[in-house]
Amino acid sequence: CQLLNFGGQAGMAGLMESTMTEPFRAAEGTSMAGVGLSMEAIFTNGIMFELLLDEAWMEAPTPTDDWIKTYVKARYGTHNPSCETAWKILKNTVFNRPDGFHAPNLNTRPGLREPFIDYDFREIYDALELLLGQSWKFGPLDTYRFDVVELTRQLLSDMFDVKHKVLVLAWKNEDYETVRKLTFRLLDILQDMEELLSTHEMFLLGKWISDAERWGISDTQKRLYRFNAKNQITLWGPQDSNLGDYGSKQWAGLISEYYLPRWKMFFDHLHDAFQSGKQFNWSSFETSCSDFEQEWQETHIEFPSEPRGDSIGVARRLAQKYRKFTDDPEEISFEDQTQH
């Protein structure tokens, strides 16, 4: 029975090779009759669920590279060497994570935790370039456009974590100038992610909320369902819930109105500590962040429920913008190659 992560948190992760082989090994000499899914996080990492359920019709494990070819044909309608190579790269990186899923720092309450990335994120850029190179052929396909947005989102999320790790080291070394530059860069990544996610309906907070409100008959019911929809993907309970960010997502609207303000609040506290020459005031930050998180549950903001912009065009522009960064992930002050 497959369970990829709790809460349906954002992030590409899985173990393709083990998923292909282990059910067959487990079935040897036992009464095991099939495979199944735990339906939590079913809307993330669809390829992993496709793989496991396909095995119900297999008599023996299939080489994963061969299976990827059939997956690409089913997903895009035809064989395509570039797309197959892209998915093979993903098989060896995001879908080869023996330590399991780790929530990106972007989604968690800000702090000085060093992020955990157990693969070379620059290979994600290579996979994205291969996919984007086939937009002339597959651009109209929603499955293709979803994959482009999802992969670009993963790249930006990984870059945020790598940059954040550099910031943590700069903080420990009392390198204020580096910290200052990195705060602007991290916020810029969040703004770019918001623009990207706004282009596809599967990444819209507004759609999530409007779908919830639609079940309400009265205004009171609609307010309750709106609150529950927002609470589930943020606090997952009362203020300062120990399950905060359990169901975190990377969606347009959630980035700009929840995660970005939290990170800006954190950076403001960092700068205050540097400028005053005092220790970081964790108590003040935690209180301010907690109050913001709770207030956000109750605040009524109209979020777009329809996509805006061209997914392929935005992804292509961001790939060009961040090309230099993937060549040198420690680089801090690089110039944008494109303008908003």
C-alpha positions in Angstrom: 0.0 0.0 0.0 1.6 3.3 -1.2 1.6 6.5 0.8 3.9 9.1 -0.6 3.6 11.9 2.0 1.2 13.1 4.6 -1.1 16.0 4.0 -0.5 16.2 0.2 2.4 18.5 0.7 4.0 20.1 -2.4 7.2 18.4 -3.7 8.2 15.8 -6.3 9.3 12.6 -4.4 9.2 8.9 -4.6 11.2 5.7 -5.2 10.5 4.5 -8.7 13.0 1.6 -8.7 11.8 0.2 -5.4 8.2 0.7 -6.3 8.8 -1.4 -9.4 10.6 -4.3 -7.7 9.6 -4.5 -4.1 5.9 -5.6 -4.5 7.1 -8.6 -6.6 9.7 -9.5 -4.0 7.2 -9.1 -1.2 4.7 -11.4 -3.0 7.2 -14.3 -3.3 6.0 -17.3 -1.3 3.1 -15.3 0.4 -0.6 -15.0 0.0 -0.3 -11.4 -1.2 -2.9 -10.8 -3.8 -2.4 -7.3 -5.1 -1.3 -3.7 -4.5 -3.2 -0.7 -3.2 -3.0 3.0 -2.4 -3.4 5.1 0.7 -5.4 7.9 -0.9 -3.7 10.7 1.1 -1.6 13.0 -1.2 -3.3 11.3 -4.3 -3.0 14.6 -6.3 0.8 14.7 -6.0 3.4 12.8 -8.0 0.9 11.0 -10.2 3.6 9.0 -11.9 4.2 7.0 -8.8 0.6 6.0 -8.5 0.5 5.1 -12.2 3.5 2.9 -11.8 2.2 1.0 -8.8 -1.2 0.3 -10.3 0.3 -0.8 -13.6 2.1 -3.6 -11.7 -1.2 -5.3 -11.0 -1.1 -6.4 -14.7 2.6 -7.3 -14.7 3.9 -10.8 -14.2 7.4 -9.6 -13.3 9.2 -6.2 -12.8 9.7 -4.2 -16.0 12.9 -2.1 -16.4 11.8 1.4 -15.3 13.3 3.0 -18.4 11.1 0.9 -20.6 8.1 1.7 -18.4 8.8 5.4 -18.7 8.6 5.1 -22.5 5.1 3.7 -22.2 4.2 6.4 -19.6 5.3 9.2 -21.9 3.4 7.8 -24.8 0.2 7.5 -22.7 0.7 11.0 -21.3 1.6 12.9 -24.4 0.1 10.7 -27.1 3.3 9.5 -28.8 6.9 8.4 -28.1 9.3 11.3 -27.7 13.0 10.7 -26.9 13.5 14.2 -25.3 10.5 13.8 -22.9 11.6 10.2 -22.1 15.1 11.5 -21.2 13.5 14.2 -19.1 11.5 11.7 -17.1 14.5 9.4 -16.8 16.4 12.3 -15.2 13.6 12.7 -12.7 13.6 9.0 -12.0 17.2 9.3 -10.9 16.8 12.5 -8.9 13.4 13.4 -7.3 12.1 9.9 -7.7 15.2 8.3 -6.2 15.0 9.6 -2.6 15.8 6.8 -0.1 15.4 9.2 2.9 11.8 9.9 1.8 9.9 13.1 1.4 11.2 16.3 3.0 8.9 19.4 3.1 10.6 22.4 1.4 11.6 25.2 3.7 9.6 27.6 1.6 6.4 26.0 3.0 7.4 25.8 6.7 7.4 28.6 9.2 10.6 30.6 8.5 13.7 29.9 10.6 17.4 29.0 10.3 16.9 25.3 9.6 19.2 24.1 6.8 17.2 22.6 4.0 17.5 19.0 2.9 18.0 18.2 -0.8 19.3 14.7 -1.5 19.9 15.2 -5.3 21.6 17.6 -7.6 18.8 20.1 -8.2 20.6 21.3 -11.4 19.5 18.1 -13.1 15.9 19.3 -12.7 16.8 22.2 -14.8 18.2 19.8 -17.5 14.9 17.9 -17.4 12.9 21.1 -17.7 14.9 22.3 -20.7 14.2 19.0 -22.5 10.5 19.3 -21.8 10.4 22.9 -22.9 12.1 22.0 -26.1 9.1 20.0 -27.1 6.5 22.7 -26.6 6.2 23.1 -30.4 4.7 19.7 -30.4 2.9 19.2 -27.1 2.1 22.8 -26.1 -1.7 22.4 -26.5 -1.8 19.3 -24.2 -2.9 20.1 -20.7 -0.9 17.1 -19.3 2.3 18.6 -20.9 1.5 22.1 -19.6 0.9 20.7 -16.1 4.2 18.9 -16.2 6.1 22.0 -17.3 4.5 24.1 -14.5 5.1 21.3 -11.9 8.8 20.9 -12.9 9.4 24.6 -13.0 7.8 24.9 -9.6 10.1 22.2 -8.2 13.1 23.9 -9.7 12.2 27.2 -8.0 11.4 25.5 -4.7 14.8 23.8 -4.8 16.6 27.0 -5.6 14.8 28.7 -2.7 16.1 26.0 -0.4 19.7 26.2 -1.8 19.7 30.0 -1.4 18.3 29.7 2.1 21.1 27.4 3.0 23.6 30.0 1.9 21.7 32.6 4.0 21.9 30.4 7.1 25.7 30.1 6.6 26.0 33.8 6.1 24.0 34.5 9.3 26.3 32.2 11.3 29.4 34.0 9.9 27.8 37.4 10.7 28.0 38.4 7.0 25.2 40.9 6.9 25.8 42.1 3.3 25.3 38.5 2.0 22.2 38.1 4.2 20.8 41.3 2.9 21.3 40.4 -0.8 19.9 36.9 -0.3 16.7 38.2 1.3 15.9 40.1 -1.9 16.7 37.1 -4.0 14.6 34.7 -2.0 11.6 37.1 -2.1 12.1 37.4 -5.9 11.9 33.6 -6.2 8.6 33.6 -4.4 7.2 36.3 -6.7 8.3 34.3 -9.7 6.7 31.2 -8.4 3.5 33.1 -7.8 3.5 34.2 -11.4 4.2 30.7 -12.7 1.5 29.0 -10.6 -1.1 31.6 -11.6 -1.0 30.1 -15.2 -2.6 26.7 -14.4 -5.8 25.9 -12.7 -4.3 23.0 -10.7 -2.2 25.5 -8.8 -4.7 28.1 -7.7 -5.7 28.8 -4.2 -8.8 30.6 -5.5 -10.1 27.4 -7.1 -9.6 25.4 -3.9 -11.6 28.0 -1.9 -14.4 28.5 -4.5 -14.8 24.8 -4.8 -15.3 24.6 -1.0 -17.7 27.6 -0.9 -19.8 26.0 -3.6 -21.0 23.4 -1.1 -22.5 26.0 1.2 -26.1 27.0 0.9 -26.2 30.0 3.3 -23.6 32.7 3.8 -22.8 31.2 7.2 -22.0 27.8 5.6 -19.9 29.4 2.9 -17.8 31.3 5.5 -17.3 28.1 7.4 -16.2 26.1 4.3 -13.9 28.9 3.3 -12.3 29.0 6.7 -11.9 25.2 6.7 -10.4 25.2 3.2 -7.8 27.8 4.3 -7.1 26.2 7.6 -6.5 22.7 6.2 -3.6 23.9 4.0 -2.0 26.2 6.7 -2.6 25.6 10.4 -4.5 22.3 10.2 -6.1 23.3 13.5 -6.1 26.1 16.1 -3.5 28.9 16.4 0.0 27.4 17.0 -1.2 24.0 16.1 1.5 21.4 16.2 0.3 20.3 12.8 0.9 23.7 11.2 1.9 23.4 7.5 1.0 19.7 7.6 -1.0 20.1 4.4 1.1 22.9 2.9 0.8 23.6 -0.9 2.6 25.7 -3.4 -0.3 27.5 -5.0 -0.8 30.9 -6.5 -2.4 33.1 -3.8 -1.0 31.0 -1.0 2.5 32.0 -2.1 1.8 35.7 -2.4 -0.6 36.2 0.6 0.8 33.6 3.1 4.3 32.3 2.6 5.8 35.5 1.1 4.5 37.7 4.0 5.8 35.2 6.6 9.3 35.2 5.0 9.3 39.0 4.7 8.4 39.2 8.4 11.3 36.8 9.2 13.8 38.8 7.1 12.7 42.0 8.8 13.5 40.5 12.2 16.9 39.4 10.8 17.7 42.9 9.7 16.5 44.4 13.0 18.9 42.0 14.9 21.8 43.0 12.7 21.2 46.7 12.9 20.7 46.7 16.6 23.6 44.4 17.3 21.3 42.2 19.4 20.4 38.5 19.3 17.6 37.5 17.0 14.3 38.0 18.9 12.7 34.6 18.4 9.9 35.3 20.8 8.9 38.4 19.0 9.1 36.7 15.6 7.1 33.6 16.7 4.4 35.8 18.2 4.1 38.0 15.2 4.1 35.0 12.8 1.5 33.2 14.9 -0.8 36.2 15.0 -0.5 36.7 11.2 -1.2 33.0 10.5 -4.4 33.1 12.7 -5.6 36.4 11.2 -5.1 35.0 7.7 -7.7 32.2 8.5 -10.4 34.8 9.1 -9.4 37.4 6.5 -11.6 37.3 3.4 -9.6 37.9 0.2 -10.9 37.1 -3.3 -8.3 34.9 -5.0 -8.5 34.3 -8.8 -10.1 30.9 -9.6 -9.2 31.1 -13.3 -5.6 30.8 -14.6 -3.8 33.9 -16.0 -0.9 34.0 -18.5 0.8 31.4 -20.6 2.4 28.5 -18.7 4.9 27.7 -21.4 5.9 31.3 -21.9 6.4 32.0 -18.2 8.3 28.7 -17.6 10.6 29.4 -20.6 11.3 33.0 -19.3 12.1 31.7 -15.8 14.3 29.0 -17.1 16.3 31.6 -19.0 16.4 33.9 -16.0 17.8 31.3 -13.6 20.1 29.6 -16.0 23.2 31.2 -14.5 22.1 30.3 -11.0 22.0 26.6 -11.9 25.6 26.9 -13.2 26.7 28.3 -9.9 24.2 27.7 -7.0 26.4 29.6 -4.5 26.3 32.8 -6.6 24.4 35.6 -4.9 24.4 38.8 -6.8 23.7 37.7 -10.4 21.8 40.0 -12.6 18.4 39.0 -13.9 18.6 38.0 -17.6 15.0 39.0 -18.1 12.7 41.6 -16.6 9.2 41.2 -15.1 
